[in-house]
Amino acid sequence: MKTKINIELLPCLPNHKESYFSLIAENAFDPSSITKFASDLKEEGFLGTSKEKKIFTSNNRIIIAYGTDSTNDNLNLSGFRKAIGKVISEAKDQNLSSINVEIYPTQNSDIEYISFVFAETVTLALYSFEHIYSNQIFPQKRPICVEEIKLFIQNTNQNLESLSKNISNGIDRGQSLNFARYLSDLPSNQLRPKDLSLLTKEKFTQLKFTNSTILDKIELEKQGFGGIIAVGKGSIYEPHLAIFDYNPPSAKDTIVLIGKGVTFDTGGYSIKSKKHHNEMKYDMCGAANVFSAAYIAAKEEFPVRIVCMLACVENTIGDYAQRPSDVYKAWNGKLVDVYNTDAEGRLILADVIAFAASFSPKIIIDIATLTGGASQIASNMAGILCVNNDSLISDVKKAGALAGEKFINLEILPEATENIKGTVSDYTNMNNKWNDGAATMHAAAFLKEFVPQNVDWIHMDIASMSYNGRNNGYLSSEGANSFGSRTIVNLLKKYSELN
Ligand SMILES: [Zn+2]
């Protein structure tokens, strides 16, 4: 799973004719920087406008030219990441284990950030899930992987030592994100709820200023986590709640992060159809992705307290499993009528969102593969965002744009809150009009009822984004992609600076 990569930064590239890639970003040709490509680019009709990309070969060198963002004249991050993805896929196709890359940034580009993004993106692009698959049985079929990159950033006076540090930070970030993908790609018989809590704990406890607690079924029952118990009752693989607390001495505020960790979702007695059932091992992507965000923030010692909680559970059928129409008591004492056992994510998250009050957080962020309805809203173009304070919307959008992750805001209408009022209890877990419409909004409306008073809340539904998505150039369309992690890291960065 661990990506082995060595990126060496050089003052200039060795004169090497093969495996040579050049990445060029220009919106106005700067003759001093790209003289040697100017005629090639002209011949290709490359103007350097936003969204433009050209790939061509010249003197045994693959040139990937992409336009800059014309609105701010800065590096076009998304174009840059895609171009890096293209370099890696070309190198894989050609079975190259060692490549040379030149980067020609624009004059205004932040070279420090470019070197970081380059390393992070290369590490993401090189991920592949090889845990138990046939590579071990047929090693001769295993493709050669890029292990060494010699990198030259043109037109920079920055010292190599400082840029090299950014490169090693970028590789670290990429590997932390790949850990989320690895957990998500594991089949459910290799990742039970307890495994998810223990594998993440093992990693988290290696960091400074951390404290980890795992609540098992007995403890969850004792402490009144009725939703987690209700969902996990049918499985012999018992539910666990992992609580990871990073509390550096410099912290003033607390941010709570919560992830849905359903290691397999059969739907329970409201059982799913055969279609896509094999994908239900991915119902824990929220937990994996939010863990990676917390891990990155703790590893890089952000000056804010972060409490990251993963609700790990399997939703299945069996003698002890909950039935549609069962009523349970949630952590905050509210009664919930379970209309549909396949709407289980909100039951486990609601318990943890209410429990978050114990940490007096300034803000709660939850992330989950929550509703199939998310794909009807934005397909695989964007994650769905819901908030209880509109000022948070632009924070998430900006953080997402920087990460190359899109979110669209879904307003929770007051009618949706009415629709989840129970008849025999306080709430139902579905629209009580027994109408399947607006599933994503009703799920969010349910969760919002459990948010502690006066606490900001960000909810991300990533059901249509977290696995088997579009190939965006550097994240494969197969398997998990850690969607949302980088946006959350950017949010944590912003909020920790305000701390
Ligand atoms: Zn479900």
Residues whose N, C-alpha, C, O or C-beta is under 5 A from the ligand:
A	BS01	ZN	D265 G267 T341 D342 A343 E344
